[in-house]
């Protein structure tokens, strides 16, 4: 195709990839929370879907009802990871213009 500069498109793609990777590095330092049991269990994850902390209200610690506590922890972790994924997609979408780039966004 006359007039098409493939090198230009490759340079633009490389710049976009660099911006996305830089934003992913920043996202590693941002946190989101997932809550369960009316906020009595809180899971904190970073922007790249890594669980950072879990906080449990002492009132929930009942040795006779461990399954309930396990369910609440699982729910809080899943909520935090979902929030983290949504946050990352939103932030990377700002850079890519909403275009899904396999393996990158």
C-alpha positions in Angstrom: 0.0 0.0 0.0 1.6 3.3 -1.1 1.9 5.9 1.6 1.5 3.5 4.6 4.4 3.8 7.0 4.5 0.5 8.9 7.4 1.7 11.0 5.2 4.6 12.3 2.5 2.1 13.4 5.1 -0.1 15.1 6.6 2.9 16.9 3.1 3.9 18.1 2.4 0.4 19.3 5.6 0.3 21.2 4.8 3.7 22.8 1.4 2.4 23.8 2.9 -0.8 25.3 5.4 1.3 27.3 2.7 3.5 28.7 0.6 0.5 29.7 3.5 -1.2 31.4 4.4 2.0 33.3 0.7 2.2 34.4 0.8 -1.4 35.5 3.8 -0.6 37.7 1.9 2.3 39.3 -1.2 0.1 39.8 0.9 -2.3 41.9 1.0 0.5 44.5 -2.7 1.4 44.4 -5.2 -0.5 46.6 -8.9 -1.4 46.5 -11.0 -3.1 49.2 -13.5 -5.9 49.2 -15.9 -6.2 52.1 -18.1 -9.0 53.4 -20.3 -9.5 56.5 -21.3 -5.8 56.6 -17.7 -4.7 56.5 -16.6 -7.0 59.3 -14.2 -8.8 56.9 -12.1 -6.6 54.7 -9.7 -7.7 52.0 -7.3 -5.3 50.4 -5.8 -6.0 47.0 -3.5 -3.9 44.8 -4.3 -2.8 41.3 -2.7 -5.9 39.8 -4.8 -8.5 41.6 -2.4 -9.3 44.4 -4.0 -9.7 47.9 -2.2 -7.4 50.3 -4.1 -7.7 53.7 -7.1 -9.2 55.3 -8.8 -7.6 58.3 -11.3 -9.6 60.5 -13.4 -8.1 63.2 -12.7 -9.9 66.4 -16.4 -10.5 67.1 -16.5 -12.8 64.1 -13.9 -15.2 65.5 -16.0 -18.0 66.8 -14.2 -21.4 67.0 -17.6 -23.2 66.7 -18.4 -21.4 63.4 -15.3 -21.5 61.4 -17.1 -22.2 58.1 -19.0 -18.9 58.3 -15.7 -17.0 58.8 -14.2 -18.9 55.9 -17.1 -18.0 53.7 -16.8 -14.3 54.7 -13.1 -14.2 54.0 -13.6 -15.9 50.6 -16.3 -13.4 49.7 -14.2 -10.4 50.8 -11.2 -11.7 48.8 -13.3 -12.2 45.7 -14.8 -8.8 46.0 -11.3 -7.2 46.4 -10.0 -9.1 43.4 -13.0 -8.1 41.3 -12.6 -4.5 42.3 -8.9 -4.7 41.5 -9.5 -6.1 38.0 -12.2 -3.5 37.2 -9.9 -0.7 38.4 -7.0 -2.0 36.3 -9.2 -2.4 33.2 -10.6 1.1 33.7 -7.1 2.7 34.1 -5.5 0.8 31.2 -8.5 1.6 29.0 -7.7 5.3 29.5 -4.4 4.7 27.9 -5.5 2.3 25.1 -8.6 4.3 24.3 -10.8 1.3 25.4 -9.2 -1.0 22.8 -8.6 -4.5 24.3 -5.1 -5.6 23.4 -4.6 -9.3 24.2 -1.8 -9.9 26.7 -1.5 -6.2 27.5 -4.9 -4.8 28.6 
